[in-house]
Amino acid sequence: MTIPATGNGGGIVIRAAVPEDAASIAAIYAPHVLVGTVSFETEAPDARQMRARMAASDGLYPWLVATIGSEGDVLAFAYASAFHKREAYRFACETTVYVADAAQRQGAGRLLYEALIDTLRAQGFTQAIGAIALPNDSSIKLHEAVGFRRAGVYREVGYKNGQWIDVGHWQCALNEPAMPPVEPRRFADVGVVRG
């Protein structure tokens, strides 16, 4: 698949994910679960489960998709979630991006991740954390291209497909922490932000 760069709405479009995207999102994610060690899940969620995950964000955390044109197929998805459940962590979030195999290295992932970071900044989150199963040079390059820096590595914390896996954490400063802190705005109130 070659993604058109421009022309008549046929380029890459970034938009908020809707429940009808759940099947496409599940299809993009499944190979990452079933083959290799990128995801630590062992069973790929179906469209119903993915729709429930999207709904669980409760309007606070963004779920975005990249498509070819405004009505085209979903090429990639990205989302944010709680960094940790304890209340004091609510100003930070964890980010994730997955690109369909056929759309790898064509720019959709970077455009999507940039939009996610811009959106999180507009919402007022202070830090974004990306967790990367190692080794994964392409994911590291993508994270660093959009402003993440290596924060540390947990050694041999995951076991999948007969091997122990390290997990690296990359961190992106989104906003200067205020005193007192300002509560992040809901994605439902901000929408997708670009640049």
Summary of the structure (lengths in Angstrom):
residues: 195
radius of gyration: 16.3
end to end distance: 26.9
largest distance: 48.7
contacts: 574
relative contact order: 0.17
helix: 31%
strand: 30%
